[in-house]
Amino acid sequence: MMMFANYNADTGEVYAICGELHGLPDKENFVQVDADMTVGWRIIDGAAVSPPESALEPLKPVTRKQLIDALIDHDLDEQVEPALNVIPDVKAKKKALNAWQNASQYEPDHPLVLRLKGVLNLSNDQFDALWREAMAA
């Protein structure tokens, strides 16, 4: 799948990663990128440059909307509730569904979020990238 980055022309900072575009958009500041590129990279002279490790902002809480939008962007949103529905302990399942459906914000290190990371088969890098996209939204 082709991926595209939308970036700030002045700073080169990538603020959105898009997929499933049919050709390059008729907009400036879009460039085709590799699938491993994430928000926070920079586009310098048309080339993608990763940020230094120390430059990455720590993962912060995100709203329900931010997280679900990021999951939608990666076609993962419809996998969450089925994954929670298979929890064998009835009370644990109800609590997990309640936390997922009713929380107004999510912490990146919350047990429910970490469980979903595993169920969705996200590597640490993929999880961090998804979370940073949610933070930037």
CYANA upper distance limits for C-alpha pairs under 8 A (distance plus 0.5 A):
  1 MET  CA     19 GLY  CA      7.48
  1 MET  CA     20 GLU  CA      7.40
  1 MET  CA     35 ALA  CA      8.48
  2 MET  CA     19 GLY  CA      6.57
  2 MET  CA     20 GLU  CA      7.21
  2 MET  CA     21 LEU  CA      8.05
  2 MET  CA     32 GLN  CA      7.53
  2 MET  CA     33 VAL  CA      8.00
  2 MET  CA     34 ASP  CA      8.15
  2 MET  CA     35 ALA  CA      8.06
  3 MET  CA     17 ILE  CA      7.37
  3 MET  CA     18 CYS  CA      6.18
  3 MET  CA     19 GLY  CA      5.05
  3 MET  CA     20 GLU  CA      7.68
  3 MET  CA     21 LEU  CA      8.26
  3 MET  CA     32 GLN  CA      6.27
  3 MET  CA     33 VAL  CA      6.00
  3 MET  CA     34 ASP  CA      6.88
  3 MET  CA     35 ALA  CA      6.50
  4 PHE  CA     17 ILE  CA      6.23
  4 PHE  CA     18 CYS  CA      5.59
  4 PHE  CA     19 GLY  CA      6.65
  4 PHE  CA     21 LEU  CA      8.32
  4 PHE  CA     24 LEU  CA      8.42
  4 PHE  CA     30 PHE  CA      6.81
  4 PHE  CA     31 VAL  CA      5.90
  4 PHE  CA     32 GLN  CA      4.84
  4 PHE  CA     33 VAL  CA      5.91
  5 ALA  CA     14 VAL  CA      6.76
  5 ALA  CA     15 TYR  CA      8.06
  5 ALA  CA     16 ALA  CA      6.31
  5 ALA  CA     17 ILE  CA      5.11
  5 ALA  CA     18 CYS  CA      6.75
  5 ALA  CA     29 ASN  CA      8.43
  5 ALA  CA     30 PHE  CA      5.96
  5 ALA  CA     31 VAL  CA      5.89
  5 ALA  CA     32 GLN  CA      6.84
  5 ALA  CA     33 VAL  CA      6.88
  6 ASN  CA     14 VAL  CA      6.31
  6 ASN  CA     15 TYR  CA      6.63
  6 ASN  CA     16 ALA  CA      5.73
  6 ASN  CA     17 ILE  CA      6.89
  6 ASN  CA     18 CYS  CA      8.24
  6 ASN  CA     29 ASN  CA      6.13
  6 ASN  CA     30 PHE  CA      5.10
  6 ASN  CA     31 VAL  CA      7.32
  7 TYR  CA     12 GLY  CA      6.24
  7 TYR  CA     13 GLU  CA      5.87
  7 TYR  CA     14 VAL  CA      4.63
  7 TYR  CA     15 TYR  CA      6.14
  7 TYR  CA     16 ALA  CA      7.57
  7 TYR  CA     29 ASN  CA      5.90
  7 TYR  CA     30 PHE  CA      7.04
  7 TYR  CA     42 ARG  CA      8.06
  7 TYR  CA     43 ILE  CA      7.64
  8 ASN  CA     12 GLY  CA      5.52
  8 ASN  CA     13 GLU  CA      5.89
  8 ASN  CA     14 VAL  CA      6.99
  8 ASN  CA     15 TYR  CA      7.87
  8 ASN  CA     29 ASN  CA      7.23
  9 ALA  CA     13 GLU  CA      8.32
  9 ALA  CA     29 ASN  CA      6.65
 11 THR  CA     42 ARG  CA      8.18
 12 GLY  CA     42 ARG  CA      5.35
 12 GLY  CA     43 ILE  CA      5.26
 12 GLY  CA     44 ILE  CA      6.64
 13 GLU  CA     39 VAL  CA      8.44
 13 GLU  CA     40 GLY  CA      6.56
 13 GLU  CA     41 TRP  CA      6.45
 13 GLU  CA     42 ARG  CA      4.82
 13 GLU  CA     43 ILE  CA      6.96
 14 VAL  CA     38 THR  CA      8.22
 14 VAL  CA     39 VAL  CA      5.84
 14 VAL  CA     40 GLY  CA      6.00
 14 VAL  CA     41 TRP  CA      5.98
 14 VAL  CA     42 ARG  CA      5.98
 14 VAL  CA     43 ILE  CA      7.46
 15 TYR  CA     39 VAL  CA      5.79
 15 TYR  CA     40 GLY  CA      7.08
 15 TYR  CA    133 GLU  CA      8.31
 15 TYR  CA    136 ALA  CA      7.44
 16 ALA  CA     39 VAL  CA      6.45
 16 ALA  CA    133 GLU  CA      7.54
 17 ILE  CA     37 MET  CA      8.43
 17 ILE  CA     38 THR  CA      7.35
 17 ILE  CA     39 VAL  CA      7.24
 18 CYS  CA     73 ASP  CA      8.15
 21 LEU  CA     25 PRO  CA      8.04
 24 LEU  CA     30 PHE  CA      7.82
 24 LEU  CA     31 VAL  CA      8.01
 24 LEU  CA     32 GLN  CA      8.04
 25 PRO  CA     30 PHE  CA      7.58
 31 VAL  CA     46 GLY  CA      7.99
 33 VAL  CA     37 MET  CA      7.26
 33 VAL  CA     48 ALA  CA      7.79
 37 MET  CA     41 TRP  CA      7.57
 37 MET  CA     48 ALA  CA      8.34
 37 MET  CA     50 SER  CA      8.23
 38 THR  CA    129 ALA  CA      6.07
 38 THR  CA    133 GLU  CA      8.27
 39 VAL  CA    129 ALA  CA      7.32
 39 VAL  CA    132 ARG  CA      7.09
 39 VAL  CA    133 GLU  CA      6.53
 39 VAL  CA    136 ALA  CA      8.44
 40 GLY  CA     50 SER  CA      8.07
 40 GLY  CA     51 PRO  CA      7.13
 40 GLY  CA     56 LEU  CA      8.04
 41 TRP  CA     48 ALA  CA      7.25
 41 TRP  CA     49 VAL  CA      6.24
 41 TRP  CA     50 SER  CA      5.15
 41 TRP  CA     51 PRO  CA      5.87
 42 ARG  CA     48 ALA  CA      6.26
 42 ARG  CA     49 VAL  CA      5.69
 42 ARG  CA     50 SER  CA      7.00
 42 ARG  CA     51 PRO  CA      7.71
 43 ILE  CA     47 ALA  CA      5.81
 43 ILE  CA     48 ALA  CA      5.15
 43 ILE  CA     49 VAL  CA      6.62
 44 ILE  CA     48 ALA  CA      6.96
 44 ILE  CA     49 VAL  CA      7.39
 51 PRO  CA     55 ALA  CA      6.75
 51 PRO  CA     56 LEU  CA      7.59
 52 PRO  CA     56 LEU  CA      7.71
 59 LEU  CA    108 PRO  CA      7.08
 59 LEU  CA    128 ASP  CA      8.02
 59 LEU  CA    131 TRP  CA      7.59
 59 LEU  CA    132 ARG  CA      7.43
 59 LEU  CA    135 MET  CA      8.42
 60 LYS  CA    107 GLU  CA      7.30
 60 LYS  CA    108 PRO  CA      7.32
 60 LYS  CA    135 MET  CA      7.65
 61 PRO  CA    105 GLN  CA      6.90
 61 PRO  CA    106 TYR  CA      5.89
 61 PRO  CA    107 GLU  CA      5.02
 61 PRO  CA    108 PRO  CA      6.84
 61 PRO  CA    135 MET  CA      8.16
 62 VAL  CA     66 GLN  CA      6.54
 62 VAL  CA     67 LEU  CA      6.90
 62 VAL  CA    105 GLN  CA      5.90
 62 VAL  CA    106 TYR  CA      5.94
 62 VAL  CA    107 GLU  CA      7.32
 62 VAL  CA    134 ALA  CA      7.14
 62 VAL  CA    135 MET  CA      6.38
 63 THR  CA     67 LEU  CA      6.83
 63 THR  CA    104 SER  CA      6.31
 63 THR  CA    105 GLN  CA      4.59
 63 THR  CA    106 TYR  CA      6.71
 64 ARG  CA     68 ILE  CA      6.58
 64 ARG  CA    103 ALA  CA      7.39
 64 ARG  CA    104 SER  CA      5.96
 64 ARG  CA    105 GLN  CA      5.76
 64 ARG  CA    106 TYR  CA      7.24
 65 LYS  CA     69 ASP  CA      6.44
 66 GLN  CA     70 ALA  CA      6.80
 66 GLN  CA    134 ALA  CA      5.35
 66 GLN  CA    135 MET  CA      7.38
 66 GLN  CA    137 ALA  CA      6.50
 67 LEU  CA     71 LEU  CA      6.72
 67 LEU  CA    106 TYR  CA      8.36
 67 LEU  CA    131 TRP  CA      7.81
 67 LEU  CA    134 ALA  CA      5.79
 68 ILE  CA     72 ILE  CA      6.54
 68 ILE  CA     77 ASP  CA      6.89
 69 ASP  CA     73 ASP  CA      6.67
 69 ASP  CA    134 ALA  CA      7.71
 70 ALA  CA     74 HIS  CA      7.01
 70 ALA  CA    130 LEU  CA      6.85
 70 ALA  CA    131 TRP  CA      8.13
 70 ALA  CA    133 GLU  CA      6.87
 70 ALA  CA    134 ALA  CA      5.84
 71 LEU  CA     75 ASP  CA      6.57
 71 LEU  CA     76 LEU  CA      5.37
 71 LEU  CA     77 ASP  CA      5.32
 71 LEU  CA    130 LEU  CA      8.13
 72 ILE  CA     76 LEU  CA      6.38
 72 ILE  CA     77 ASP  CA      5.60
 76 LEU  CA     80 VAL  CA      7.70
 76 LEU  CA    120 LEU  CA      7.93
 78 GLU  CA     82 PRO  CA      8.08
 79 GLN  CA     83 ALA  CA      6.67
 79 GLN  CA    120 LEU  CA      7.88
 80 VAL  CA     84 LEU  CA      6.93
 80 VAL  CA    116 LEU  CA      7.46
 80 VAL  CA    120 LEU  CA      8.34
 81 GLU  CA     85 ASN  CA      6.55
 81 GLU  CA     97 LEU  CA      7.67
 82 PRO  CA     86 VAL  CA      7.17
 83 ALA  CA     87 ILE  CA      8.00
 83 ALA  CA    116 LEU  CA      8.24
 83 ALA  CA    119 VAL  CA      7.20
 84 LEU  CA     93 LYS  CA      6.78
 84 LEU  CA     96 ALA  CA      7.13
 84 LEU  CA     97 LEU  CA      6.94
 85 ASN  CA     93 LYS  CA      6.82
 85 ASN  CA     97 LEU  CA      8.17
 86 VAL  CA     93 LYS  CA      8.09
 87 ILE  CA     92 ALA  CA      7.56
 87 ILE  CA     93 LYS  CA      5.71
 88 PRO  CA     92 ALA  CA      8.41
 88 PRO  CA     93 LYS  CA      7.55
 89 ASP  CA     93 LYS  CA      6.53
 90 VAL  CA     94 LYS  CA      6.68
 91 LYS  CA     95 LYS  CA      6.62
 92 ALA  CA     96 ALA  CA      6.56
 93 LYS  CA     97 LEU  CA      6.62
 94 LYS  CA     98 ASN  CA      6.48
 95 LYS  CA     99 ALA  CA      6.56
 96 ALA  CA    100 TRP  CA      6.61
 96 ALA  CA    112 LEU  CA      7.18
 97 LEU  CA    101 GLN  CA      6.39
 98 ASN  CA    102 ASN  CA      6.19
 98 ASN  CA    103 ALA  CA      8.26
 99 ALA  CA    103 ALA  CA      5.95
 99 ALA  CA    112 LEU  CA      8.25
100 TRP  CA    112 LEU  CA      8.28
106 TYR  CA    110 HIS  CA      7.86
106 TYR  CA    113 VAL  CA      7.98
107 GLU  CA    113 VAL  CA      7.79
108 PRO  CA    113 VAL  CA      6.74
108 PRO  CA    114 LEU  CA      7.84
108 PRO  CA    131 TRP  CA      7.99
109 ASP  CA    113 VAL  CA      7.09
109 ASP  CA    114 LEU  CA      6.74
110 HIS  CA    114 LEU  CA      6.69
111 PRO  CA    115 ARG  CA      6.50
112 LEU  CA    116 LEU  CA      6.75
113 VAL  CA    117 LYS  CA      6.68
114 LEU  CA    118 GLY  CA      6.98
115 ARG  CA    119 VAL  CA      6.73
116 LEU  CA    120 LEU  CA      6.35
117 LYS  CA    121 ASN  CA      6.71
117 LYS  CA    122 LEU  CA      5.90
117 LYS  CA    123 SER  CA      8.33
117 LYS  CA    127 PHE  CA      7.22
118 GLY  CA    122 LEU  CA      6.71
122 LEU  CA    126 GLN  CA      5.99
122 LEU  CA    127 PHE  CA      6.08
123 SER  CA    127 PHE  CA      6.53
124 ASN  CA    128 ASP  CA      6.56
125 ASP  CA    129 ALA  CA      6.59
126 GLN  CA    130 LEU  CA      6.60
127 PHE  CA    131 TRP  CA      6.53
128 ASP  CA    132 ARG  CA      6.52
129 ALA  CA    133 GLU  CA      6.69
130 LEU  CA    134 ALA  CA      6.85
131 TRP  CA    135 MET  CA      6.66
132 ARG  CA    136 ALA  CA      6.63
133 GLU  CA    137 ALA  CA      6.85
